[in-house]
């Protein structure tokens, strides 16, 4: 088991290193640049040149990447051009809010999607199954920003039941003190995730229902409810465990849009502001955090799957 864990960690570090290279090159090849974004279109050529030289953007890109790695190994991600603060400070303030949003969305999605998937499997091809399947397809195919706007129109502009913005204040404590303001952002992310998880749970449960051990349990007089929750659920969760880890980057990317729609002070809003101003250090910091989240999600899925299925430890 230890060898399996160490091998997976080594692979994760290699992937993360590759992510930093690709992201650094792509970000620095974007048209425009931080000089114009920060100094404005009316800045003189001398001002733009001075900014570029002071920040090393006149050097070859591999030299710039070397400087970035040296700072990274020292624990520094540089300073944000827009905010004038260390990137680590900005990320430290925004990351807990995003973790709260994504965590709550995952909790809601799992609590709703797992019973829905079991219900669909137990009532396969019934009107209930077809209805839930149709709603899941609509929820999964709907763009996150469009779904968020619809929820705002229905529950804020029309019925005035919920605030149109996410909680303000910039801290988890402030967010928890405004529970109604969390409803729409969490619902926006949860609906898409529920649609995805329920479909996989349904397919996995249907596959489990035709296994011999299920027929044996039913032949022994075990009730359908006990069969579903004690036998089918346990074996159907294995694919879902993998999906939870692998879907993390999709959820994080959805959080970027969701936070922008609801003006929620998290990583997504920070990334959006950095992208619109070509704030290279902040952009790289956000990409690094998302890359770490993606790699950790995949690594966690592998480890949980290995715990659930001991055969994989020898793979």
Phi, psi and omega in degrees: 000322181294319178297320179298316181295314181296322179294318179293323179294319178298318177296321180295319179294322178295317178297317181296321177297318177296324179297318181296322180295310183296315181296318181298316181294313183297315182298320183280351176262000179296143178295153184089222179155166182292334182297309180292319181296324183274315185274342179095159183292344182265006179292148181284162179299325179294318179297316179296318180296317180299316180297315183296317181291316182299327182260006173077015182282357176272354180273160177303151187294328179290331175290318177299319179294324177297318176298319180297316180295320180297320176292322182296318179293338177271001179086015181246135176252010179088189181245143177286132178290323184283315186267342180068024180236161175300139180299323180298324178294316179296317179293322180296326179281326186270329186299316179301324179295319178292321177298322177296314181296312181293320180297313178297321180297318178294319180299312179298317182297316181291319181297325181272317189289322183297308176298323179298316179298318178296318179299316179296320180293320180291329180244049184301134179066014175275168177304322179296317179297315181295322179294313180295321178298316178297316179295323179294319179296321177296314181296322182287326183274349182281130177301143185298318183294324180291319177298317178298318179295319179298315180297321178296316180298317185285311190263347179247303184287323185269305185265343181057033180276328186226152178294145180282346180250156172287172180297138179255161180129333172084002179230161178295322179300317178295323179294318181290337177280353178235066186297325180296327180289342179277344189297308185293315176300317179295318180297321181299314178288323185292320184299315179295318181291321177300317180301319181289310184295319183295323179295316179292322179295320178298311181298317181293320180292321177299320178295323180289327184295339182263005180283159184295324183293334176287318177297321179296316180298318179292323179295332178278001176091013178292135182293156180299322179297316180292323177300315182294311189275337182259324185254308184292315184301313185299317183277339180277347182283343183300309177297328181291327177301314178297318182296322180301316179290316184286337180275355181302315178297326177295318179293320179296318177295324175294327178293328177302313180289318182298315180295326178291319180296318185260008179053044181272126187282072179232198181297323182298313179295322178296316179295319180298314180295322179293322180292321182287341180249007181054043178278086188304310181300318180290322177299314180295323177297317179294317179297321180297317179296316179296320177298317178297317179298319180295313181295318179295322178298315178295319179296318179297319178299317179298316183291317179295322179293322178294324177294319182286328182233096184299342180297331183287341183293337181264003183284000000 
